[in-house]
Amino acid sequence: MMQKTVYEDYKYCIQDVSRVYVGCKYTLAEFLDEDDVLFKFRLIVERYILPEADGQDTLESHLYYLTPESFAVKIYQRIKARVRVSVLQEKKGLFGRQKREYVTRQMSIDQLTAIPPGEKERMGMVIQELSVSKLALSAL
């Protein structure tokens, strides 16, 4: 019998008292079927985000190519979304050598969409996680 290994890193939903954290490797269709994600959050994605995107797009690629003019940006602003990204950064290593390593940062949706996709690629940006406010979700 052959075992199949499934890579599920960055496909998760975690909640704390004030925020919901979602891994960005979910496709939008998988996201809607995930029972661990708050119903209200799934409803918002289905009604407001999915009409602008394809269900086969990952949350990561959707956020990566999001433009400031998009209606989805207004929705993300209303639910106080933040994105955790990793970017390549030059650092001085041992004996003065330059080395590149990934550094994790938190960004608002406005900060993320202000960077064009070409610049994101140059920075080596990887979008890891989307977090939203529970209070803002309940108010929308």
C-alpha positions in Angstrom: 0.0 0.0 0.0 1.4 3.3 -1.0 1.3 6.3 1.3 0.5 9.7 0.0 2.0 12.7 1.7 0.0 15.9 1.5 1.7 19.3 2.1 -0.7 21.3 4.3 1.6 23.9 5.7 0.0 27.4 5.6 -3.5 25.8 5.4 -4.9 26.5 8.8 -7.3 28.6 10.8 -6.5 29.8 14.3 -8.5 32.1 16.5 -7.6 34.1 19.6 -9.8 36.5 21.6 -9.8 39.3 19.0 -8.5 37.9 15.7 -8.9 35.1 13.2 -5.7 33.9 11.4 -5.9 32.0 8.2 -3.0 30.4 6.2 -2.8 31.7 2.6 -2.3 28.4 0.8 -6.1 27.8 0.7 -7.7 28.2 -2.6 -10.8 30.4 -2.3 -13.0 27.4 -3.0 -11.3 25.3 -0.2 -11.6 28.3 2.1 -15.4 28.4 1.6 -15.6 24.6 2.5 -13.4 24.9 5.6 -15.6 24.4 8.7 -12.9 25.8 11.0 -13.2 29.3 9.5 -15.9 31.5 11.1 -19.1 31.4 9.1 -19.3 35.2 8.9 -15.7 35.4 7.4 -16.6 32.7 4.8 -19.8 34.6 3.9 -17.9 37.8 3.3 -15.4 36.0 1.1 -18.2 34.3 -0.9 -20.3 37.5 -1.4 -17.6 40.2 -1.8 -14.2 38.7 -2.6 -15.1 35.7 -4.8 -16.9 37.7 -7.5 -13.6 39.5 -8.3 -11.5 36.4 -8.1 -11.4 32.8 -9.3 -12.2 30.0 -6.9 -9.0 28.2 -7.9 -6.8 31.2 -6.9 -5.0 30.8 -3.6 -5.6 33.4 -1.0 -1.9 34.2 -1.4 -2.1 34.9 -5.1 -5.3 36.8 -4.7 -3.7 39.1 -2.1 -0.4 39.3 -4.1 -2.1 40.8 -7.2 -4.7 42.9 -5.4 -4.8 46.5 -6.6 -5.7 49.6 -4.5 -8.7 50.3 -6.7 -10.3 46.9 -6.1 -13.5 46.7 -4.1 -12.0 43.8 -2.2 -9.5 46.2 -0.6 -12.4 48.2 0.9 -13.8 45.0 2.4 -10.4 44.0 3.8 -10.1 47.5 5.3 -13.5 47.2 6.9 -12.6 43.9 8.6 -9.2 45.4 9.7 -7.2 42.8 7.8 -3.4 42.4 8.3 -1.1 40.2 6.3 2.0 38.4 7.5 4.7 38.3 4.7 8.3 37.2 4.4 10.7 39.3 2.3 14.3 38.7 1.4 16.7 41.1 3.2 20.4 41.6 2.7 22.5 41.3 5.9 26.1 41.3 6.7 27.3 37.9 7.6 30.5 36.5 9.1 33.7 38.3 7.9 31.7 41.1 6.2 30.1 38.8 3.6 26.6 39.7 2.4 23.9 37.1 3.0 20.2 37.1 2.2 17.6 35.8 4.6 13.9 36.0 4.9 12.4 38.4 7.4 8.8 38.3 8.6 6.7 41.5 8.6 3.1 42.5 9.4 1.5 44.7 6.8 -1.9 46.3 6.5 -3.8 45.8 3.2 -3.1 49.4 2.3 0.7 48.8 2.7 0.5 45.5 0.7 -1.5 46.9 -2.2 0.7 50.0 -2.4 3.6 47.7 -3.6 3.2 46.7 -7.3 3.6 43.0 -8.1 6.9 43.5 -9.9 8.3 45.1 -6.8 6.9 42.3 -4.6 8.7 39.8 -6.9 12.0 41.8 -6.6 11.7 41.8 -2.8 11.1 38.0 -2.9 7.8 38.5 -1.0 5.9 35.5 0.2 2.4 36.0 1.7 1.9 33.6 4.6 -1.1 34.6 6.6 -4.2 36.8 6.6 -5.6 37.9 9.9 -8.9 39.8 10.5 -10.6 41.4 13.5 -13.5 39.4 15.0 -15.2 42.6 16.2 -15.0 44.2 12.7 -16.3 40.9 11.2 -19.3 41.0 13.4 -20.0 44.7 12.6 -20.0 44.2 8.8 
